[in-house]
Amino acid sequence: MTETKNVLYNCAAPAKLNLFLHVTSRRGDGYHELQTVFQLLDWSDILHFRRRDDGIVRHIRPLNGIPEQTNLSVRAAKLLQQYSSCRYGVEIDIDKRLPIGAGIGGGSSDAATTLLALNRLWKLHLPRATLQALALALGADVPFFVFGRNAFAQGVGEQLQPVQLPAGTFLIIKPATHVPTAEIFHSDTLTRDTKPITIEDFIMQKNIADNDNVNKVTWPYNFGQNDMQSLVASRYTDVAQVLNWFSTIAPARITGSGSCVFAAFSSKAEAMQAKILAKWKSAIASSLDRHPLYDFAS
């Protein structure tokens, strides 16, 4: 990252995986109660910020199909500007490396990186808790990225507890399909009654995995399930095909509502061997313990 008085270049907006995703109920307001574990990855969009003194917020290279006024990074900048009464503006440039509509949190991560970067660039010194509260207005996954650590999450995803996860290497396959999250959440056939667990239930499984002499790539990747997976696979044949292909390679599941499918491997070399065999777009990513801009909030 390059930092000067008026510029922050090469700010990472990392992807995430949902190691499991349980839908425990549907609330009266239409939102769903979830439980998940979020894993940060070193696969990222790269954002650049240049401070403006005239208060204008601009995205200088709008993304295809996403109007500037609905871009989450632009919305994040304007929300922060309004909350803080900041007189500065910003030019935002996004080097888009993460696929859209893939369940890996690309747009949400861009928004969180914008909040963290502008907290620094505009010298606001807002605490992390304040940025997380603002982030929730932008989307359910955005508070996690501002939180900046791997987390056990509840509620709509905003109730976060840090969790220590083992270092991991992942092969992530992106079929051509785009899966609209709203469509899956609104489906009458989505499972919404998975029994709630505690963070202790999740961590306790590590002891079982440590005694597994057959397969060392187990916890936390064998815990629970993604409640959206069967529904997504039944509607999107590309996702079903990837899951079927992985069945002969390694245990795999979708992240978020898809369409990305991932599996954990014990080494980058093993992940690369599998990647060579895959006929879809794919990436190899490693786990992160903290967001690259974690220190931009207290």
JOLINZI-V985566 format. One record per run of one state. SS is the DSSP state (H for helix, E for strand, - for the rest). FROM is the first residue (numbers start at 1). TO is the last residue. If there is no record, write none. Layout:
ss/from/to
SS/FROM/TO
SS/FROM/TO
//
This chain:
ss/from/to
-/1/1
E/2/3
-/4/6
E/7/26
-/27/31
E/32/52
-/53/56
E/57/59
-/60/67
H/68/70
-/71/71
H/72/84
-/85/88
E/89/95
-/96/105
H/106/121
-/122/127
H/128/136
-/137/141
H/142/147
-/148/148
E/149/149
-/150/150
E/151/155
-/156/158
E/159/162
-/163/168
E/169/174
-/175/180
H/181/185
-/186/198
H/199/210
-/211/225
E/226/226
-/227/228
H/229/235
-/236/236
H/237/246
-/247/251
E/252/254
-/255/260
E/261/265
-/266/267
H/268/277
-/278/280
E/281/288
-/289/289
E/290/290
-/291/293
H/294/296
-/297/298
//
